[in-house]
Structures are given as C-alpha cells and as structure tokens.
Amino acid sequence: MDTFDAIYQRRAIKHFDPTHRIPREEELKLLQAAIQAPTSFNIQHWRFVLVRDPALRRKIRDEYGNDQAQITDASLLIIMTADLLAWKKDPRRYWQNAPPEVCELLVNWMGPFHEGREWLQRDEAQRSIGIAMQTIMLAAKAMGYDSCPMIGFDIEKVAELINLPADHVMGPMIAIGKKVRDSWPKPGQLPLEELVVENSF
C-alpha cells in the first residue's frame, strides 16, 4: 500500500473479528517495522507488551478497560511501555555499529543529558512511544489490518497486572486485527490555516 494511502485510510477501529489470528511471520514483520521508529540517542526504550492470554485480556476489559470490545476481540493487543532508565543500561549497545568516535561521543553525552532530569526521561519515553505507535498503526494498515490506539483504561491497575517494572512507564494500548465494521466518517480536520504557524506566534 502507498504510504499516503495508509495515512489517509488509517482509522481507529472498534470492532474486530475475534476469530482472526495474525500469522507469526506477519506479527514479526509488524514488530520489526515498529523498531525502525526513531528514539533520542537511539536508546530504543520502548517495550512492547503483547497480551496473548485470553483470561488476562478479559480481566482488563471487564475490570479496567471500560468494556471496550477491541481489548478481547482484536488479533493482537499491544501495551506500549518504555524503560525510563534505558539511557544508562549498557548504552554502548545502542551505538555498536557506529564509528568508534561517534559511539564515544554519544555514549558520553547520554548520561549528562538525562541525569537528574526525570521530567525529560518521562517526556522522551512518551514521545518515543507515540512515534512507535504511529509506525505500528501505519505498518498494520499497509499489511491489510486495522488498529485502534487506546487510553480508556485504568493505567495503574493494568500496570500491576503486567508487573510493570518500577523504572518503566505506561503508554497507551494498540488493538490490531481484521475489522468487521467500518468506523464512522472522519469527524473533520481543522484547516491548516488554524494549525500552521510560520516562524512565531
């Protein structure tokens, strides 16, 4: 599928075929596309939690997910999380294929950039999650699947269910699969004149 077609055709789908399964090779293709998304310092701090257990999905839907059908019915449910401290966990591995002088420069810069700036660590994690989410959703559309980004769930309770480490942060979920019902027409985009600012406000 053409990139622009994927962008314009991607919609938040609420109704999925609960019997459909994404083949393992296609799932891997989707995840390999996801990790092409950029991250600051290439720290790749997203962690994709694939919720496969039907009982766990049902618990999330019934108790903490506002009974959203896509939680249980989608072929794939990904909870987007990120490691806030990935920047100091063996950072050389993020630049192992770079020229030595580039690796040295960036690895030595990584610590001072992040150290003591918890707000920045969290902001960077959420930015990276957002970019990876869009990459996943567009890749899914290009592969013939539909998706739904989701924030309508109890973040703290779901974090407990998946045993989220203390140094990680929760992001949204993405439901991916075969739709059984179209979404309503797009509600409307604001005009560019209202959204684009040249040089300064």
mmCIF file of the C-alpha atoms, coordinates in Angstrom:
data_MODEL
# 
_entry.id   MODEL 
# 
loop_
_atom_site.group_PDB 
_atom_site.id 
_atom_site.type_symbol 
_atom_site.label_atom_id 
_atom_site.label_alt_id 
_atom_site.label_comp_id 
_atom_site.label_asym_id 
_atom_site.label_entity_id 
_atom_site.label_seq_id 
_atom_site.pdbx_PDB_ins_code 
_atom_site.Cartn_x 
_atom_site.Cartn_y 
_atom_site.Cartn_z 
_atom_site.occupancy 
_atom_site.B_iso_or_equiv 
_atom_site.pdbx_formal_charge 
_atom_site.auth_seq_id 
_atom_site.auth_comp_id 
_atom_site.auth_asym_id 
_atom_site.auth_atom_id 
_atom_site.pdbx_PDB_model_num 
ATOM 1   C CA . MET A 1 1   ? 0.000   0.000   0.000  1.00 0.00 ? 1   MET A CA 1 
ATOM 2   C CA . ASP A 1 2   ? 1.174   3.510   -0.794 1.00 0.00 ? 2   ASP A CA 1 
ATOM 3   C CA . THR A 1 3   ? 2.340   5.419   2.283  1.00 0.00 ? 3   THR A CA 1 
ATOM 4   C CA . PHE A 1 4   ? -0.154  8.224   1.768  1.00 0.00 ? 4   PHE A CA 1 
ATOM 5   C CA . ASP A 1 5   ? -2.980  5.735   1.289  1.00 0.00 ? 5   ASP A CA 1 
ATOM 6   C CA . ALA A 1 6   ? -2.071  4.138   4.628  1.00 0.00 ? 6   ALA A CA 1 
ATOM 7   C CA . ILE A 1 7   ? -2.045  7.551   6.320  1.00 0.00 ? 7   ILE A CA 1 
ATOM 8   C CA . TYR A 1 8   ? -5.429  8.589   4.980  1.00 0.00 ? 8   TYR A CA 1 
ATOM 9   C CA . GLN A 1 9   ? -7.095  5.182   5.392  1.00 0.00 ? 9   GLN A CA 1 
ATOM 10  C CA . ARG A 1 10  ? -5.942  4.507   8.954  1.00 0.00 ? 10  ARG A CA 1 
ATOM 11  C CA . ARG A 1 11  ? -8.849  4.825   11.359 1.00 0.00 ? 11  ARG A CA 1 
ATOM 12  C CA . ALA A 1 12  ? -9.498  3.890   14.993 1.00 0.00 ? 12  ALA A CA 1 
ATOM 13  C CA . ILE A 1 13  ? -11.485 0.677   14.585 1.00 0.00 ? 13  ILE A CA 1 
ATOM 14  C CA . LYS A 1 14  ? -13.628 -0.561  17.483 1.00 0.00 ? 14  LYS A CA 1 
ATOM 15  C CA . HIS A 1 15  ? -14.998 -3.851  16.119 1.00 0.00 ? 15  HIS A CA 1 
ATOM 16  C CA . PHE A 1 16  ? -12.660 -6.717  15.226 1.00 0.00 ? 16  PHE A CA 1 
ATOM 17  C CA . ASP A 1 17  ? -13.118 -10.326 14.141 1.00 0.00 ? 17  ASP A CA 1 
ATOM 18  C CA . PRO A 1 18  ? -12.412 -12.287 17.350 1.00 0.00 ? 18  PRO A CA 1 
ATOM 19  C CA . THR A 1 19  ? -11.661 -15.475 15.381 1.00 0.00 ? 19  THR A CA 1 
ATOM 20  C CA . HIS A 1 20  ? -8.894  -13.960 13.266 1.00 0.00 ? 20  HIS A CA 1 
ATOM 21  C CA . ARG A 1 21  ? -5.261  -14.684 14.077 1.00 0.00 ? 21  ARG A CA 1 
ATOM 22  C CA . ILE A 1 22  ? -2.298  -12.806 12.663 1.00 0.00 ? 22  ILE A CA 1 
ATOM 23  C CA . PRO A 1 23  ? 0.308   -15.293 11.383 1.00 0.00 ? 23  PRO A CA 1 
ATOM 24  C CA . ARG A 1 24  ? 3.523   -15.285 13.381 1.00 0.00 ? 24  ARG A CA 1 
ATOM 25  C CA . GLU A 1 25  ? 5.624   -14.126 10.420 1.00 0.00 ? 25  GLU A CA 1 
ATOM 26  C CA . GLU A 1 26  ? 3.328   -11.137 9.881  1.00 0.00 ? 26  GLU A CA 1 
ATOM 27  C CA . GLU A 1 27  ? 3.437   -10.290 13.570 1.00 0.00 ? 27  GLU A CA 1 
ATOM 28  C CA . LEU A 1 28  ? 7.231   -10.300 13.421 1.00 0.00 ? 28  LEU A CA 1 
ATOM 29  C CA . LYS A 1 29  ? 7.149   -8.130  10.298 1.00 0.00 ? 29  LYS A CA 1 
ATOM 30  C CA . LEU A 1 30  ? 4.969   -5.629  12.146 1.00 0.00 ? 30  LEU A CA 1 
ATOM 31  C CA . LEU A 1 31  ? 7.243   -5.555  15.195 1.00 0.00 ? 31  LEU A CA 1 
ATOM 32  C CA . GLN A 1 32  ? 10.369  -5.254  13.038 1.00 0.00 ? 32  GLN A CA 1 
ATOM 33  C CA . ALA A 1 33  ? 8.755   -2.213  11.420 1.00 0.00 ? 33  ALA A CA 1 
ATOM 34  C CA . ALA A 1 34  ? 7.952   -0.803  14.866 1.00 0.00 ? 34  ALA A CA 1 
ATOM 35  C CA . ILE A 1 35  ? 11.587  -0.805  15.952 1.00 0.00 ? 35  ILE A CA 1 
ATOM 36  C CA . GLN A 1 36  ? 12.557  1.303   12.956 1.00 0.00 ? 36  GLN A CA 1 
ATOM 37  C CA . ALA A 1 37  ? 10.910  4.238   14.741 1.00 0.00 ? 37  ALA A CA 1 
ATOM 38  C CA . PRO A 1 38  ? 13.391  6.867   15.952 1.00 0.00 ? 38  PRO A CA 1 
ATOM 39  C CA . THR A 1 39  ? 14.343  7.435   19.581 1.00 0.00 ? 39  THR A CA 1 
ATOM 40  C CA . SER A 1 40  ? 16.535  10.053  21.200 1.00 0.00 ? 40  SER A CA 1 
ATOM 41  C CA . PHE A 1 41  ? 20.141  8.801   21.312 1.00 0.00 ? 41  PHE A CA 1 
ATOM 42  C CA . ASN A 1 42  ? 18.856  5.605   19.662 1.00 0.00 ? 42  ASN A CA 1 
ATOM 43  C CA . ILE A 1 43  ? 18.124  4.198   23.126 1.00 0.00 ? 43  ILE A CA 1 
ATOM 44  C CA . GLN A 1 44  ? 15.114  2.256   21.817 1.00 0.00 ? 44  GLN A CA 1 
ATOM 45  C CA . HIS A 1 45  ? 13.448  2.403   25.206 1.00 0.00 ? 45  HIS A CA 1 
ATOM 46  C CA . TRP A 1 46  ? 10.016  1.227   24.114 1.00 0.00 ? 46  TRP A CA 1 
ATOM 47  C CA . ARG A 1 47  ? 8.926   -2.156  25.443 1.00 0.00 ? 47  ARG A CA 1 
ATOM 48  C CA . PHE A 1 48  ? 6.025   -3.817  23.627 1.00 0.00 ? 48  PHE A CA 1 
ATOM 49  C CA . VAL A 1 49  ? 3.901   -5.987  25.924 1.00 0.00 ? 49  VAL A CA 1 
ATOM 50  C CA . LEU A 1 50  ? 1.981   -8.474  23.758 1.00 0.00 ? 50  LEU A CA 1 
ATOM 51  C CA . VAL A 1 51  ? -1.061  -9.545  25.736 1.00 0.00 ? 51  VAL A CA 1 
ATOM 52  C CA . ARG A 1 52  ? -1.812  -13.058 24.466 1.00 0.00 ? 52  ARG A CA 1 
ATOM 53  C CA . ASP A 1 53  ? -3.529  -14.615 27.486 1.00 0.00 ? 53  ASP A CA 1 
ATOM 54  C CA . PRO A 1 54  ? -7.308  -14.542 26.821 1.00 0.00 ? 54  PRO A CA 1 
ATOM 55  C CA . ALA A 1 55  ? -8.067  -14.515 30.557 1.00 0.00 ? 55  ALA A CA 1 
ATOM 56  C CA . LEU A 1 56  ? -5.805  -11.512 31.094 1.00 0.00 ? 56  LEU A CA 1 
ATOM 57  C CA . ARG A 1 57  ? -7.418  -9.682  28.195 1.00 0.00 ? 57  ARG A CA 1 
ATOM 58  C CA . ARG A 1 58  ? -10.868 -10.449 29.588 1.00 0.00 ? 58  ARG A CA 1 
ATOM 59  C CA . LYS A 1 59  ? -9.856  -9.155  33.029 1.00 0.00 ? 59  LYS A CA 1 
ATOM 60  C CA . ILE A 1 60  ? -8.504  -5.933  31.526 1.00 0.00 ? 60  ILE A CA 1 
ATOM 61  C CA . ARG A 1 61  ? -11.687 -5.440  29.503 1.00 0.00 ? 61  ARG A CA 1 
ATOM 62  C CA . ASP A 1 62  ? -14.156 -6.291  32.266 1.00 0.00 ? 62  ASP A CA 1 
ATOM 63  C CA . GLU A 1 63  ? -12.459 -4.698  35.250 1.00 0.00 ? 63  GLU A CA 1 
ATOM 64  C CA . TYR A 1 64  ? -10.177 -1.941  33.994 1.00 0.00 ? 64  TYR A CA 1 
ATOM 65  C CA . GLY A 1 65  ? -10.958 -1.303  30.328 1.00 0.00 ? 65  GLY A CA 1 
ATOM 66  C CA . ASN A 1 66  ? -14.477 0.163   30.318 1.00 0.00 ? 66  ASN A CA 1 
ATOM 67  C CA . ASP A 1 67  ? -15.768 -2.921  28.475 1.00 0.00 ? 67  ASP A CA 1 
ATOM 68  C CA . GLN A 1 68  ? -14.061 -1.947  25.217 1.00 0.00 ? 68  GLN A CA 1 
ATOM 69  C CA . ALA A 1 69  ? -14.614 -4.899  22.872 1.00 0.00 ? 69  ALA A CA 1 
ATOM 70  C CA . GLN A 1 70  ? -11.371 -4.422  20.969 1.00 0.00 ? 70  GLN A CA 1 
ATOM 71  C CA . ILE A 1 71  ? -9.381  -5.422  24.065 1.00 0.00 ? 71  ILE A CA 1 
ATOM 72  C CA . THR A 1 72  ? -10.556 -9.023  23.755 1.00 0.00 ? 72  THR A CA 1 
ATOM 73  C CA . ASP A 1 73  ? -11.564 -9.199  20.088 1.00 0.00 ? 73  ASP A CA 1 
ATOM 74  C CA . ALA A 1 74  ? -8.518  -7.832  18.271 1.00 0.00 ? 74  ALA A CA 1 
ATOM 75  C CA . SER A 1 75  ? -5.987  -10.319 16.931 1.00 0.00 ? 75  SER A CA 1 
ATOM 76  C CA . LEU A 1 76  ? -3.165  -8.548  18.720 1.00 0.00 ? 76  LEU A CA 1 
ATOM 77  C CA . LEU A 1 77  ? -3.179  -6.324  21.800 1.00 0.00 ? 77  LEU A CA 1 
ATOM 78  C CA . ILE A 1 78  ? -0.010  -4.370  22.484 1.00 0.00 ? 78  ILE A CA 1 
ATOM 79  C CA . ILE A 1 79  ? 0.514   -2.378  25.667 1.00 0.00 ? 79  ILE A CA 1 
ATOM 80  C CA . MET A 1 80  ? 3.081   0.307   24.952 1.00 0.00 ? 80  MET A CA 1 
ATOM 81  C CA . THR A 1 81  ? 5.572   0.853   27.751 1.00 0.00 ? 81  THR A CA 1 
ATOM 82  C CA . ALA A 1 82  ? 9.054   2.329   27.970 1.00 0.00 ? 82  ALA A CA 1 
ATOM 83  C CA . ASP A 1 83  ? 12.142  1.899   30.132 1.00 0.00 ? 83  ASP A CA 1 
ATOM 84  C CA . LEU A 1 84  ? 12.850  5.300   31.690 1.00 0.00 ? 84  LEU A CA 1 
ATOM 85  C CA . LEU A 1 85  ? 16.426  4.346   32.538 1.00 0.00 ? 85  LEU A CA 1 
ATOM 86  C CA . ALA A 1 86  ? 17.413  2.683   29.270 1.00 0.00 ? 86  ALA A CA 1 
ATOM 87  C CA . TRP A 1 87  ? 19.865  5.555   28.725 1.00 0.00 ? 87  TRP A CA 1 
ATOM 88  C CA . LYS A 1 88  ? 22.173  4.146   31.426 1.00 0.00 ? 88  LYS A CA 1 
ATOM 89  C CA . LYS A 1 89  ? 21.758  0.408   30.860 1.00 0.00 ? 89  LYS A CA 1 
ATOM 90  C CA . ASP A 1 90  ? 24.787  -0.611  28.810 1.00 0.00 ? 90  ASP A CA 1 
ATOM 91  C CA . PRO A 1 91  ? 24.412  2.372   26.449 1.00 0.00 ? 91  PRO A CA 1 
ATOM 92  C CA . ARG A 1 92  ? 27.249  1.300   24.141 1.00 0.00 ? 92  ARG A CA 1 
ATOM 93  C CA . ARG A 1 93  ? 24.995  -1.358  22.647 1.00 0.00 ? 93  ARG A CA 1 
ATOM 94  C CA . TYR A 1 94  ? 22.857  1.379   21.054 1.00 0.00 ? 94  TYR A CA 1 
ATOM 95  C CA . TRP A 1 95  ? 25.838  2.527   19.007 1.00 0.00 ? 95  TRP A CA 1 
ATOM 96  C CA . GLN A 1 96  ? 27.695  -0.747  18.460 1.00 0.00 ? 96  GLN A CA 1 
ATOM 97  C CA . ASN A 1 97  ? 27.714  -0.369  14.666 1.00 0.00 ? 97  ASN A CA 1 
ATOM 98  C CA . ALA A 1 98  ? 28.738  3.293   14.619 1.00 0.00 ? 98  ALA A CA 1 
ATOM 99  C CA . PRO A 1 99  ? 32.306  4.517   14.094 1.00 0.00 ? 99  PRO A CA 1 
ATOM 100 C CA . PRO A 1 100 ? 34.168  4.379   17.452 1.00 0.00 ? 100 PRO A CA 1 
ATOM 101 C CA . GLU A 1 101 ? 34.490  8.159   17.723 1.00 0.00 ? 101 GLU A CA 1 
ATOM 102 C CA . VAL A 1 102 ? 30.748  8.612   17.164 1.00 0.00 ? 102 VAL A CA 1 
ATOM 103 C CA . CYS A 1 103 ? 29.939  5.921   19.717 1.00 0.00 ? 103 CYS A CA 1 
ATOM 104 C CA . GLU A 1 104 ? 32.256  7.523   22.261 1.00 0.00 ? 104 GLU A CA 1 
ATOM 105 C CA . LEU A 1 105 ? 30.793  10.986  21.733 1.00 0.00 ? 105 LEU A CA 1 
ATOM 106 C CA . LEU A 1 106 ? 27.157  9.967   22.056 1.00 0.00 ? 106 LEU A CA 1 
ATOM 107 C CA . VAL A 1 107 ? 27.573  7.483   24.899 1.00 0.00 ? 107 VAL A CA 1 
ATOM 108 C CA . ASN A 1 108 ? 29.467  10.093  26.930 1.00 0.00 ? 108 ASN A CA 1 
ATOM 109 C CA . TRP A 1 109 ? 26.810  12.698  26.185 1.00 0.00 ? 109 TRP A CA 1 
ATOM 110 C CA . MET A 1 110 ? 23.881  10.428  27.073 1.00 0.00 ? 110 MET A CA 1 
ATOM 111 C CA . GLY A 1 111 ? 24.444  10.457  30.836 1.00 0.00 ? 111 GLY A CA 1 
ATOM 112 C CA . PRO A 1 112 ? 24.735  14.225  31.375 1.00 0.00 ? 112 PRO A CA 1 
ATOM 113 C CA . PHE A 1 113 ? 21.736  14.804  29.104 1.00 0.00 ? 113 PHE A CA 1 
ATOM 114 C CA . HIS A 1 114 ? 19.429  12.556  31.167 1.00 0.00 ? 114 HIS A CA 1 
ATOM 115 C CA . GLU A 1 115 ? 20.887  12.535  34.683 1.00 0.00 ? 115 GLU A CA 1 
ATOM 116 C CA . GLY A 1 116 ? 18.624  14.169  37.276 1.00 0.00 ? 116 GLY A CA 1 
ATOM 117 C CA . ARG A 1 117 ? 16.047  15.201  34.677 1.00 0.00 ? 117 ARG A CA 1 
ATOM 118 C CA . GLU A 1 118 ? 13.202  12.810  35.458 1.00 0.00 ? 118 GLU A CA 1 
ATOM 119 C CA . TRP A 1 119 ? 10.714  15.014  33.598 1.00 0.00 ? 119 TRP A CA 1 
ATOM 120 C CA . LEU A 1 120 ? 12.847  14.720  30.449 1.00 0.00 ? 120 LEU A CA 1 
ATOM 121 C CA . GLN A 1 121 ? 13.176  10.955  30.813 1.00 0.00 ? 121 GLN A CA 1 
ATOM 122 C CA . ARG A 1 122 ? 9.393   10.651  31.011 1.00 0.00 ? 122 ARG A CA 1 
ATOM 123 C CA . ASP A 1 123 ? 8.796   13.091  28.153 1.00 0.00 ? 123 ASP A CA 1 
ATOM 124 C CA . GLU A 1 124 ? 11.260  11.267  25.921 1.00 0.00 ? 124 GLU A CA 1 
ATOM 125 C CA . ALA A 1 125 ? 9.672   7.918   26.774 1.00 0.00 ? 125 ALA A CA 1 
ATOM 126 C CA . GLN A 1 126 ? 6.196   9.136   25.832 1.00 0.00 ? 126 GLN A CA 1 
ATOM 127 C CA . ARG A 1 127 ? 7.453   10.821  22.673 1.00 0.00 ? 127 ARG A CA 1 
ATOM 128 C CA . SER A 1 128 ? 9.137   7.601   21.595 1.00 0.00 ? 128 SER A CA 1 
ATOM 129 C CA . ILE A 1 129 ? 6.036   5.555   22.418 1.00 0.00 ? 129 ILE A CA 1 
ATOM 130 C CA . GLY A 1 130 ? 3.945   7.896   20.263 1.00 0.00 ? 130 GLY A CA 1 
ATOM 131 C CA . ILE A 1 131 ? 6.258   7.650   17.262 1.00 0.00 ? 131 ILE A CA 1 
ATOM 132 C CA . ALA A 1 132 ? 6.419   3.854   17.551 1.00 0.00 ? 132 ALA A CA 1 
ATOM 133 C CA . MET A 1 133 ? 2.618   3.648   17.858 1.00 0.00 ? 133 MET A CA 1 
ATOM 134 C CA . GLN A 1 134 ? 2.083   5.565   14.651 1.00 0.00 ? 134 GLN A CA 1 
ATOM 135 C CA . THR A 1 135 ? 4.686   3.390   12.926 1.00 0.00 ? 135 THR A CA 1 
ATOM 136 C CA . ILE A 1 136 ? 2.846   0.263   14.079 1.00 0.00 ? 136 ILE A CA 1 
ATOM 137 C CA . MET A 1 137 ? -0.562  1.550   13.013 1.00 0.00 ? 137 MET A CA 1 
ATOM 138 C CA . LEU A 1 138 ? 0.606   2.603   9.554  1.00 0.00 ? 138 LEU A CA 1 
ATOM 139 C CA . ALA A 1 139 ? 2.504   -0.659  9.053  1.00 0.00 ? 139 ALA A CA 1 
ATOM 140 C CA . ALA A 1 140 ? -0.587  -2.603  10.126 1.00 0.00 ? 140 ALA A CA 1 
ATOM 141 C CA . LYS A 1 141 ? -2.712  -0.677  7.619  1.00 0.00 ? 141 LYS A CA 1 
ATOM 142 C CA . ALA A 1 142 ? -0.188  -1.319  4.864  1.00 0.00 ? 142 ALA A CA 1 
ATOM 143 C CA . MET A 1 143 ? -0.399  -5.052  5.687  1.00 0.00 ? 143 MET A CA 1 
ATOM 144 C CA . GLY A 1 144 ? -4.192  -5.076  5.403  1.00 0.00 ? 144 GLY A CA 1 
ATOM 145 C CA . TYR A 1 145 ? -5.009  -4.811  9.092  1.00 0.00 ? 145 TYR A CA 1 
ATOM 146 C CA . ASP A 1 146 ? -6.752  -2.154  11.131 1.00 0.00 ? 146 ASP A CA 1 
ATOM 147 C CA . SER A 1 147 ? -5.922  -0.754  14.532 1.00 0.00 ? 147 SER A CA 1 
ATOM 148 C CA . CYS A 1 148 ? -7.158  1.277   17.458 1.00 0.00 ? 148 CYS A CA 1 
ATOM 149 C CA . PRO A 1 149 ? -4.984  3.345   19.816 1.00 0.00 ? 149 PRO A CA 1 
ATOM 150 C CA . MET A 1 150 ? -6.480  3.239   23.310 1.00 0.00 ? 150 MET A CA 1 
ATOM 151 C CA . ILE A 1 151 ? -6.148  5.222   26.527 1.00 0.00 ? 151 ILE A CA 1 
ATOM 152 C CA . GLY A 1 152 ? -9.526  4.378   28.057 1.00 0.00 ? 152 GLY A CA 1 
ATOM 153 C CA . PHE A 1 153 ? -8.270  2.003   30.730 1.00 0.00 ? 153 PHE A CA 1 
ATOM 154 C CA . ASP A 1 154 ? -7.058  2.139   34.333 1.00 0.00 ? 154 ASP A CA 1 
ATOM 155 C CA . ILE A 1 155 ? -3.338  2.653   33.788 1.00 0.00 ? 155 ILE A CA 1 
ATOM 156 C CA . GLU A 1 156 ? -2.271  1.881   37.356 1.00 0.00 ? 156 GLU A CA 1 
ATOM 157 C CA . LYS A 1 157 ? -4.267  -1.360  37.584 1.00 0.00 ? 157 LYS A CA 1 
ATOM 158 C CA . VAL A 1 158 ? -3.128  -2.611  34.189 1.00 0.00 ? 158 VAL A CA 1 
ATOM 159 C CA . ALA A 1 159 ? 0.461   -1.763  35.135 1.00 0.00 ? 159 ALA A CA 1 
ATOM 160 C CA . GLU A 1 160 ? 0.047   -4.043  38.147 1.00 0.00 ? 160 GLU A CA 1 
ATOM 161 C CA . LEU A 1 161 ? -1.422  -6.830  36.016 1.00 0.00 ? 161 LEU A CA 1 
ATOM 162 C CA . ILE A 1 162 ? 1.579   -6.864  33.687 1.00 0.00 ? 162 ILE A CA 1 
ATOM 163 C CA . ASN A 1 163 ? 4.087   -6.430  36.541 1.00 0.00 ? 163 ASN A CA 1 
ATOM 164 C CA . LEU A 1 164 ? 5.427   -3.197  35.073 1.00 0.00 ? 164 LEU A CA 1 
ATOM 165 C CA . PRO A 1 165 ? 8.924   -2.600  36.489 1.00 0.00 ? 165 PRO A CA 1 
ATOM 166 C CA . ALA A 1 166 ? 9.310   0.438   38.735 1.00 0.00 ? 166 ALA A CA 1 
ATOM 167 C CA . ASP A 1 167 ? 11.650  2.145   36.265 1.00 0.00 ? 167 ASP A CA 1 
ATOM 168 C CA . HIS A 1 168 ? 9.209   1.803   33.360 1.00 0.00 ? 168 HIS A CA 1 
ATOM 169 C CA . VAL A 1 169 ? 6.296   3.971   32.287 1.00 0.00 ? 169 VAL A CA 1 
ATOM 170 C CA . MET A 1 170 ? 2.937   3.034   30.782 1.00 0.00 ? 170 MET A CA 1 
ATOM 171 C CA . GLY A 1 171 ? 1.703   4.334   27.465 1.00 0.00 ? 171 GLY A CA 1 
ATOM 172 C CA . PRO A 1 172 ? -1.486  3.585   25.516 1.00 0.00 ? 172 PRO A CA 1 
ATOM 173 C CA . MET A 1 173 ? -2.566  0.224   24.086 1.00 0.00 ? 173 MET A CA 1 
ATOM 174 C CA . ILE A 1 174 ? -2.959  -0.668  20.433 1.00 0.00 ? 174 ILE A CA 1 
ATOM 175 C CA . ALA A 1 175 ? -5.532  -3.216  19.239 1.00 0.00 ? 175 ALA A CA 1 
ATOM 176 C CA . ILE A 1 176 ? -4.762  -4.692  15.795 1.00 0.00 ? 176 ILE A CA 1 
ATOM 177 C CA . GLY A 1 177 ? -6.737  -7.085  13.644 1.00 0.00 ? 177 GLY A CA 1 
ATOM 178 C CA . LYS A 1 178 ? -9.387  -7.552  10.948 1.00 0.00 ? 178 LYS A CA 1 
ATOM 179 C CA . LYS A 1 179 ? -12.282 -5.139  11.237 1.00 0.00 ? 179 LYS A CA 1 
ATOM 180 C CA . VAL A 1 180 ? -15.863 -6.362  10.998 1.00 0.00 ? 180 VAL A CA 1 
ATOM 181 C CA . ARG A 1 181 ? -17.412 -2.905  10.930 1.00 0.00 ? 181 ARG A CA 1 
ATOM 182 C CA . ASP A 1 182 ? -16.285 0.376   9.429  1.00 0.00 ? 182 ASP A CA 1 
ATOM 183 C CA . SER A 1 183 ? -15.780 3.387   11.604 1.00 0.00 ? 183 SER A CA 1 
ATOM 184 C CA . TRP A 1 184 ? -17.990 6.408   11.134 1.00 0.00 ? 184 TRP A CA 1 
ATOM 185 C CA . PRO A 1 185 ? -16.867 9.067   8.630  1.00 0.00 ? 185 PRO A CA 1 
ATOM 186 C CA . LYS A 1 186 ? -13.990 11.238  9.769  1.00 0.00 ? 186 LYS A CA 1 
ATOM 187 C CA . PRO A 1 187 ? -15.411 13.949  12.025 1.00 0.00 ? 187 PRO A CA 1 
ATOM 188 C CA . GLY A 1 188 ? -13.333 16.615  10.294 1.00 0.00 ? 188 GLY A CA 1 
ATOM 189 C CA . GLN A 1 189 ? -9.843  18.067  10.345 1.00 0.00 ? 189 GLN A CA 1 
ATOM 190 C CA . LEU A 1 190 ? -9.166  21.669  11.294 1.00 0.00 ? 190 LEU A CA 1 
ATOM 191 C CA . PRO A 1 191 ? -7.945  23.851  8.422  1.00 0.00 ? 191 PRO A CA 1 
ATOM 192 C CA . LEU A 1 192 ? -4.193  24.210  8.021  1.00 0.00 ? 192 LEU A CA 1 
ATOM 193 C CA . GLU A 1 193 ? -4.575  27.943  8.460  1.00 0.00 ? 193 GLU A CA 1 
ATOM 194 C CA . GLU A 1 194 ? -5.544  27.298  12.076 1.00 0.00 ? 194 GLU A CA 1 
ATOM 195 C CA . LEU A 1 195 ? -2.758  24.802  12.721 1.00 0.00 ? 195 LEU A CA 1 
ATOM 196 C CA . VAL A 1 196 ? 0.332   26.027  10.900 1.00 0.00 ? 196 VAL A CA 1 
ATOM 197 C CA . VAL A 1 197 ? 2.391   28.884  12.296 1.00 0.00 ? 197 VAL A CA 1 
ATOM 198 C CA . GLU A 1 198 ? 5.270   30.388  10.338 1.00 0.00 ? 198 GLU A CA 1 
ATOM 199 C CA . ASN A 1 199 ? 8.302   31.461  12.323 1.00 0.00 ? 199 ASN A CA 1 
ATOM 200 C CA . SER A 1 200 ? 6.495   32.529  15.507 1.00 0.00 ? 200 SER A CA 1 
ATOM 201 C CA . PHE A 1 201 ? 3.053   33.007  17.036 1.00 0.00 ? 201 PHE A CA 1 
# 
